[in-house]
Amino acid sequence: MSGAIPLVGGHTSPGFESVRNAFAANFVSRGELGGACCAYCNGEKVVDLWGGIRNRQTSDPWERNTMVIVYSATKGLAAMTLAVAHSRGWIDYDERVCTYWPEFAQAGKERITVRQLLAHQAGLFALDSPADRGLIADLDRLAVVLARQRPAWPPGTRLAYHAITLGYYESELLRRVDPQHRSLGQFFQDEIASPLGLDVYIRLPEDVPNARLATIVPPSTIDLLRGFPLRLAVAAFNPRSRIARALRGSELPHDEQRVYARNLEVPSGGAVGTARAIAHAYSVFASGGRELGLRQETLDLLAAPATPPSRGFFDECLKAEVQFSLGFMKPSRVWPFGGPSSFGSPGAGGSLGFADPDAGVGYAYVTSQMGTHLTGDPRDVALRDALYGALSARGMRLSPRRRAS
């Protein structure tokens, strides 16, 4: 929508007008098509914006309750379910996975801890067996496939982005410890989304009309080659590469007739929701977690620095240094966001959600126009810079923040 100024809806609290200006500028100078941004500060919603169009073919406008797929920003929502489980005493992050899921111990996985699995350090970034919709809808059969998978290398030695598989492993782990044996998507709906009144789903129900859903516009091949680091771009087009294998199944949440698949869980990449809902969830995690019964011990662990595998933070799939902890991404020199204690998850194309406990911030940005910047989409970076500038101007004492370049 370059050159056109679309209708921007929503509000900003006094002092946060710069975020609205940055949001509008995204459409003029940063290639935005349609999207939304929301931020909470100490439990107060200070930014809630949306604009542009939700469907490029029909030019239907992006409305207040428009929802869109957020790809790997789903991982943060999935990690929230395990944080709730930890606060309830169901799991210990440093316990071995097989303590809760005995069948997991086969094929060299008997020593993998929950912490290692959630940090993408288990060597389980791809499955040898094809995972189609039939398999992932049959959780008992999927559990057998997951349990027999052999790690690509000794667990705990290397980091490799578990782009799709992580959510499947998280869901089965949660099923094993939840007294009701719910899937991750159902648990998220029952224990997080519904209590907080959130318009975000890891398992999109049948009754959501297509008119509420934004359609994704993928980047062109040329844009991909220009935007992604060369090593990653080359690997992405090689079907035998680690990143290509890790991404198998990322197409499953899409549906040609209904925009997104209904009653299907891809817990690492299939969440559909509003920026408002995602920011609200992170706001609870950033401001004490009382609404969800989170213990301070759990929140302290989420805020703590990531623990590297023995060979360091270089990701064998993403071909860059990146830090993960307890299912979330942590800020780093390569991928900065929020402050040192922040935790969240970005999604392919530019979406991002995170909690910044030091500033009491819960933030989310979603879009229908996929970008190609791996370490911070310029649209999102502009919004975050404006947000933190506004917080600083209000005299808030913030931890030092490394700005994205």
Steps between C-alpha positions, in 0.01 A plus 500: 500500500794731445392856430152461653399585854239245613241549768661424835262396774541466871651717769818597679517637852636854544875498447493202261398689185842425349401132477196592294720714275741210452211264426363735233849547355530123455237519226664796328866406508548145628271293277225420747175356360292434810582442862459584864709599799417496869695573818422486870701674771459382858167344407366810321433485126689801362507411128231320300525566126390332179479602138541423133326213328455140607458356152696632204265341245179649642647813666292430810625715788688375802255544788528510877453124545675377185718198574802371310740207522819590688715199407780449752373771731279205598799358686472763770135415558587130515778571752246680718310174547811328637569798725151453646577129542824589677321738735254222585787266587436264212843531338855586598692664215820319606341156522543249219213489251472123538408545867162622376492314168679164540481404130703810415812331642557285190742571212758687708266753663503368856713785639325794331362747753189711460725806497709362212194405299341844540830669408522324162800301625359147469601437137135426411448777246358266233305175483597202288131414452284738295262694726182567303169628638381148571798428720502821699125474560551154655692590815554142614651399166705821488640423845636169372674673208647767728625245752685287247678794333877491543682829566718635220796528742568455872237710681630805678792551265351716225211738442269448202167676454216251557274705274202263498591198711541689827127559534418134446744398774369771733142390445571136579701597809208713618253217430708274725504736800154659470254306719242547221751395228408792274686593184704819512247691291210396720695576816591845367134570426374374836767636731634816330287632213154454652583631850662810349239546225756473219424486127784263416488127429756225461208282389273721288135397552241441230282796597753772414381653170740553211409870507698539823817354351774686316662321208878483482693654209834317470817675387632446150797276438708807417401663829596184685842492338552869569374495857631176650867442579660327201584176683145463627343592166707239317418236761127579489485400132677169564235245607766291677631787710437515872280808481290357215448178695422694818231700320312197366144530620499880518246500217246288688312786676398651164175405326405611149127516573498620860821709516628300798434140602244440774543268797862427413795566729845601380620632837825642364357693209122499465357753745245746362410810695510875556794709614283611791458145626868411473611824669247444779635150567857627516387789720385250762841332489673840521307623800491221756280232343232519768214441254647164400630395841864524392759459774783751530747211470362426152517863392858529628603198295341649186686827557836330558769485227498211254733205561707410192570147378861386521584635154339840557200689364567458127182357350563218254171571319486879500876541438528774761535543874167499681396431858204298625388415851200307634320520166553873445756699305723721714643834381856493374748710308374357172128511588435779756159580643378645829755469781736229628227319692254501209363184343279447198490360151512642147316348208588462133413813306538747784259425784630524855372467853698542821495583870744749654474456878744785571271749326173318573436482124297249303532561125385350172512585131327298226484543124358347183792612281790266565837669525840345452710630790612217724611710798238771535256621235541876437127554559514336840831665592353844425204427727717371783736794474205740523352307793819497704568861410160589642564299814834673548342842449251418776793456737477124532815335625581247230778248480757575228358393164702416196331641196449297185691628200 
